[in-house]
Amino acid sequence: MFFGEFSSEIREFSRLLHHINISILQVIKTNKKLIQHKMTEKKILLYGANGYTGKLIAKLATDYSLSPTLAGRNHREIKELADSLKLPFEIIDLNDTVKLDEIITQHSIVIHAAGPFSKTAKAMVESCIRNHVHYTDINGDISCFELVKKYNQDAIDSNCMLMPGVGFDVVPTDCIAKLLHQQMPDAIDLKIAFASVGSSVSHGTATTMAEKLGEKGAKRINGKIVRVPLGLNSMQVDFGKKKFFCMSIPWGDISTAFHTTGIQNIETFTAVKPSLFKQLRFQGLFNWLLRTQVVRKIIKQKIDQRPAGPDENMLKNGKCLVWGQVKNQKGDTKEARLSGPEGYSFTAHAALIIAKEIVNGNWQKGYQTPAGLYGYELANSVPGVSITLE
């Protein structure tokens, strides 16, 4: 009798365990579906959509079957753009951390297009990490690349990717650096130069440049970023289509090309008029004045009076040119050249191509560079790009 009652209790307990197991499995399956839904939603937030480059990205997004949420601080401009493109929008101030997190967590990818990035990148990066969201931007500032790189371990722990520089700064130059390093793995020296033909700069780019007035240049020496006079070196560069006089400048590749290739000595150049180069040689005497807020304010006011950026004709017919050279210990050299669409057009395409890669699940957690992750072939994905190797 006792055994029968005990057996009955065991059967009852077994049935109870069975129901509990089913409930646990249902909870696990439900949560798994929610996680998978979150990961496959792949909603993109384009912050700074009302800026010159932001608008280009927003207008081109449908060509890549993407429908980003347009965001920024200016309600009128953001709403007008969103309505015209039939896209959703959000109004966010980066200083409002609670609202920022609330919006960021509804997305999987951020394209950050609101500069100056020295003032805006930190808040956006930290929000992306808190909310397990992939971060990309169109920055070209060495200090910002170095800042974002410091969050590498945080991004790994958050299972998200940080990829600054997904535009003209630095996709084409990063791809040339990657290609050259593949051709000469023992390279110890890398030089990169670029030129813009038939174009101009946007308000955002000009404002960022104004923020750097009076600052020194930079190059990488024996693996370390070293501050040097702006325009320390100059040379004639054969871009294939044309030769240009170029001077050394602190371009983003001083940071990113080292991460992509590991090459210890890196110097970057841009095409300028020789007369401007001569003037800049004396800039050091006036750096103290150029760094004052009064001078920078006057220059920014002048910038605001100029057109927002390249006009339609420039966007259509302008060209960007890139040249790169590596050298090894023996003195052997390799050169590569890239020709592509106008720089801002390049940026819009490249930013969306990379966003599409992330949407398709092609990403790695932590800090990444464009060519470091996607290879030099990434540049060939941009319409109108051609690369030659010597």
N, C-alpha and C positions, 0 to 999 in steps of 0.2 A: 504493500500500500504506500509506504513511504517512498519507495523507488519510483512508483507510478506518478506520485505527485511531483517528485523531483524532476522526472522526465518531462512532465507537462510544463513545469517552470522553465526548463531548458529550451523547449520548443518555443515557448512564448518569448523568451529572451533572444532566441535566434531570429524570430520574426521581427523583433524590435530592431536588432542589429541590421537586418536586411533593409528595413525601411530607412534607418539612419544612413546606411551606405548609399542608398539610392538618392537621398536628399543631398548628401555631400557631393556625389557625382554630378547632380543637377546644378549645384552651386558652382562647382568647378567649371562645368561646361558653359554655364551662363556667363561667368566672369571671363572665361577664355574668349567667348564670342564678343564680349564688350571690348576686351583688349584688342582682339583682331580687328574689330570695327574701327577702334580709335587709330590703329596703325594703318589701316587701308583707306581711311578717309582722305588723308593727304591734302588737307586744306592749306592753301598758301596765303600768307599775309604779306602784302607789299606795303611796307611803311615808307612814307615820303613819296607817295604816289603822285602828289601834286607838283613835285619838282620837275625840272626839265627831263632828266633821265628817267625818273619814276613814270612820267607820262608815256615815254617811249616804250617802256617795259609793259605798262598796262595795255597800251593799244596793240602791242604785238602778241600778247599772251594767247589770244584765241588761235593764232597760227600754230601754237604748240598744244592746242586742246587743253589749255589751262584757264581757270576762272578765279583769279586771286581776289581776296578781299582787299579793297583799297583802304589805306589808313594814313592818318596824319593829324596835324593839329588844326588846320584851317578848314572849318566845317563847310563853308561855301564852296571852296575850290574842290575839296574832296567829293562833296555831294554832286556837284556839276559834272565832274569827270565820271563818277560812278554811274550817274543817270545816263550819260551819253553812251557809255559802253555796256550798260545793263549789267553792272557788277555790284556785289554787295559792298558796303563800306562801314568803317568804324572811325570814330574821332577819339584819338588818344594823345595824351601828353605823357612823354616818357618819365616825367617827374612824378606822375600819379601811379605809383607801384601797384596798388591794389587793382586799379582799372586795367593797367597794362597786363598783369598776370591773368586777370579775368578774360581778356581777349586772346592773349597768347595761347592759353590752354585749350582754346577751341580750334587751334590750328596745329599743323604738323611741321610746317616749314615757314621760315621768315626770310624774305628778301628785304634787307635793310638798305634803303636808298636815301636816307636823310642825313646829310652832313651838316657841319663839319663833324667827321666821325670821331675826332678827338674829344668831342663833347657829347656824342650820342651813342657811341658803340657800347660803352660799359653797361649802361642800364638795360639795353636790349639783350646783350649777351647773357647777363645774369638772369634776366627773366626767362630766356630760352632754356637755360640750364635748370632753373627751378621747375620748369614745366615740361621738361623732356622734349623740347622742340628743336629741330635743326635750324642752325643760324647760318645765313649767307649775307654778304654785303658787297658793295661796289667801291669799297675803300681802296686807296692807293698809298696811304701814309705809313711809313715804316714803323712809327711808334704805335700805331693802332694794330698792326700785324703782331708786333711784339706783345702788346697788351692782351690780345685775344689768345695768343699762344699760351699765356700763363694759365688760362682756364682749361688747358688740355685734360688734366686728371679729373677735374670737376665734370667735364663733358663726358669722359669715359664712364664715370660713376653714374651719370644721368642717362647714359645710353643715347646720346645725341651727338650730332656732328657740328663742328664749327669750321666754316670755310669762308674766311674773308677774301675779298679780291676776286669776285666772280665776273668782273667786267673787263674792259680794256686794261684796267689796272687789276690783275696782272696776267690774265689768261694768255694772250699771245706771247708775251715775253717769257712767262713761266713754261709754256710749251716749247719754245725755242731752247730754253735752258735744259729742259728734260731731254729733248732730241740730241743736243750736242753732248750731253753727259753720257747718253747711251752709246754715242759714237766714239767717245773718248773717256772711258770710266776712270782713267788715272789723271784726269785734268786737275790742275791746281789753281787755274786762273780762268775767270769768266768775265767777259765784257759784253754788255747788252746796250743797244741804242735803238731809239725809235723816232719816227718822224710822222707828223700829220700833214697831209697835203690837201689843200682846198677846204679847210674847216676852221672852226673857232672854238672857244671854250664857253661852257655854260656858266650861269651865275654861281651855281654850287661849286664848281671847280675853281672859279676865280676867287670865291670867298675863302675856300680852303687854302689857296695859295696866299691870300692876304694874311691869313692866320699865321703863316709861316715866314712872313717877311722879317728879315733881320736874323733869321736862323742860319746855322751853318749847313753845309752839305754833309754827305756821309758815304763811306765805302766800307766794305768788309775786308779786314786784313787778318790773316791767320785765324780765321773763324770768328773774329770779334768785330762788332759794328763800331767804327771809329768816326768821330766827327772831324770833318776837314773843311777847308774853305769851299764855298760854293763855286763851281767852275774851276776847280783845282787843275783839271786836265781838259784838253781839247784835242780833236782829231777830225780828219775828213773820213766820212763813212760812205762806202759804196753800198747803197740799198738795192742795187740791181737795176731798178728803173731810173735812178738818179743818185748823184752824190750830194751829200749835205755836210756842212760844217756842224759839228756836234760838241757840246760841252758836258762835263760830268755834273750830275744832279743826284739828289737823294731819292731815287725811285723805290717803289715797294719791293722790287726784286732783291734789294740788299738784304731784306729779311727772308722773303719767300723762296728765292732761288737756292739759298743755303739749305732750307728745309727740304726742298725738292731734290737737290743734287748732292749736298754735302760738300760742294766745292768751297775751299777755304778763303779764296780771294775773289771778290766780286765788285765790279764798278759799273755804274749805269750812266747812260748819256742820252741827251735829246738834241734834236736839230734846232739851232738858233741862228740868227743873223750874226755874223762876226762883230758888227758894231755893238750889238747888245752884249755880247760876251766881253768886249773891252770895258763896257760900262760896269758890268757886274764884277769885274776884277777889283774894282775899287769899293764894292759894296761894304766890305769889312769896316771901312772908315765910318760908315753911317748906320751900321747895324743897330747901335743903341737908339738911334732916332726912329728907325723903321719898326722897332719893337714897341714903341709907345702906342697907347690906345688912340691918341689923337690922330696920328698919321694913319693908322689902320682904319679908323672910322671914316676918314676922308676918302681913302681908297675904296672902301666898301660902298660908299655913297656913289662914287663914280661907276662902280660895277653895276649897281642897281639901275643906272641910266642906260646901260647897254642892252642889246637884244638878249632874250633869255638863253639863247644858245644858237647852234648852227641852224640855218633855215633849211627848208625842204630840199633846195637845190644842193646845198652842201652835204646833207645827209645822203642824198642819192648818188652824188658824184665824187664826194671826198674819199680819200684813201688813207689807210694807216700802213706804215712800213716798219718792219722790225729787222734788225741785224744782230747776230750774236757770234761770238768767237770764244773758243776754249783753247787753252794751251797747257801742255804737260811739262814735267820737269826737264825733259829732253829738248823742249823748244818746239815740238810738233804742234801744229794748229789745225783746227777744223772750224769752218764757218757755215752758218745757215741764215736764210732770209725768209721773211714772211711778208706777204702782201694781202691786205684784207679791206673790208669796207670801212667807212668813216668810223672814227673811234666810238662815238656815242651809239651809233647803230650796232657796232660790234658788241658793246656793253649790253644792250637790250637783248640781242640774240644769245650771247654767252650766259647771261644770268638765267634766262628761261631754259636754255639747254641743260644747265646744271640742275635747275629746279625739277625738270622733267626726269633727269637721272635719279634724283632722290625719290620722286614719286614712284618710280619703277623699282625702288628698293636697292638701287646701286649707291650705297653710302657706307662709310665706316665711322664708328664713333671716335670722338676726340678731335683734336685740331688737325686739319688737312689743308693741303694746297691743291689748286685745280689740276695741274699736270702731275703732281705727286700721286693723286688718286686715280685720275682718269687717263693719264698718259698724254704724250704730245699730240696724239690723234684728236684730242678734244678740240683743238683749234680748227681742224678740218671740218668739224661739224657746223661751224659758222659759215653761212652762205657767202661765197665770193673769196674765200681764203685759199691761197696757194703757198706752198712751202718748198724751198729748194735747199739742197745740201751740197756743200763743196768739201 
